[in-house]
Amino acid sequence: MKQSLGFIGGGRVTRILLQAFKNKNANFSKIIVTDTNPDVSGNLKKSFSDIQIDNASVAASQDIVFISLHPPVVMDTLELVKNQFRASSIVISLAPKITIEKICSKLSQVKNIARLIPNATSFINEGYNPVCFSSDFTMNEKQQVLDLLRLMGNTFEVPEEKLESYAIMSAMLPTYFWFQWKELTEIGIRIGLTEEESKNSINDTIIASLKLMFKSGLTPSEVVDLIPVKPIGEHEAQISEIYRSKLIPLFEKIKP
């Protein structure tokens, strides 16, 4: 029997998940999405014509319910619709900071609660998605959730206390590099490559460089030593300090 999905919140993460399911031709009995901004839900409906836009109470009453909200509004929203969740439902929170214990304090009738740190790369079904489960999940119930979430890519169980670390080192990680790759693409064009040549050069070299750093068996120092000329080497200390000064405080802010 096909299950129904509910999404409380229709923003970026909901769009990513819906696209991942669509790419895999996943079938559900229905998909209910709610959002306080009608423009958000309207735009989502244009991209995914099979979803239904309804209120939060209806979304909360589905078989599997995704809490797709920013942390500051999760608890207040759950308070408003807590009685609409069924005891048999599986609730999956996509927010950092808000623990399973806190969610349970609002949804005392629901025994199966999970938390997932979603990835933008799930949009192309290549996500790196850590998930944790409340203690009441049976093995079969847990496998059911993993089978669903693995449609988005690599999904794996972790202890809850590691989720925020993965938020920093996986979910947000592309943002540390995307602007650089865009700039390098434009530089490649300026120095004589076509746009396609520049993109292919960056794409293929970055993928191979990651394998060299993490899969070759060489130490980081040995990898770095393979290229003697380092055009921005004099700025490495400054860049490293930017990472430390921004990412570690951000982790402290989002951890429970």
HELIX and SHEET records of a PDB file:
HELIX    1   1 ARG A   12  ASN A   23  1                                  12    
HELIX    2   2 PRO A   38  SER A   47  1                                  10    
HELIX    3   3 ALA A   56  ALA A   60  1                                   5    
HELIX    4   4 PRO A   71  VAL A   81  1                                  11    
HELIX    5   5 LYS A   82  GLN A   84  5                                   3    
HELIX    6   6 ILE A  100  LYS A  106  1                                   7    
HELIX    7   7 ALA A  120  ILE A  124  5                                   5    
HELIX    8   8 MET A  139  LEU A  149  1                                  11    
HELIX    9   9 ARG A  150  MET A  152  5                                   3    
HELIX   10  10 GLU A  160  LYS A  162  5                                   3    
HELIX   11  11 LEU A  163  TYR A  166  1                                   4    
HELIX   12  12 ALA A  167  ALA A  171  3                                   5    
HELIX   13  13 LEU A  173  TYR A  176  5                                   4    
HELIX   14  14 TRP A  178  ARG A  190  1                                  13    
HELIX   15  15 GLU A  195  LYS A  215  1                                  21    
HELIX   16  16 PRO A  220  VAL A  224  1                                   5    
HELIX   17  17 GLY A  233  HIS A  235  5                                   3    
HELIX   18  18 GLU A  236  ILE A  254  1                                  19    
SHEET    1   A 8 GLN A  52  ILE A  53  0                                        
SHEET    2   A 8 LYS A  30  THR A  34  1                                        
SHEET    3   A 8 SER A   4  ILE A   8  1                                        
SHEET    4   A 8 ILE A  64  ILE A  67  1                                        
SHEET    5   A 8 ILE A  90  SER A  93  1                                        
SHEET    6   A 8 ASN A 112  LEU A 116  1                                        
SHEET    7   A 8 GLY A 127  PHE A 133 -1                                        
SHEET    8   A 8 GLY A 153  GLU A 157  1                                        
END                                                                             
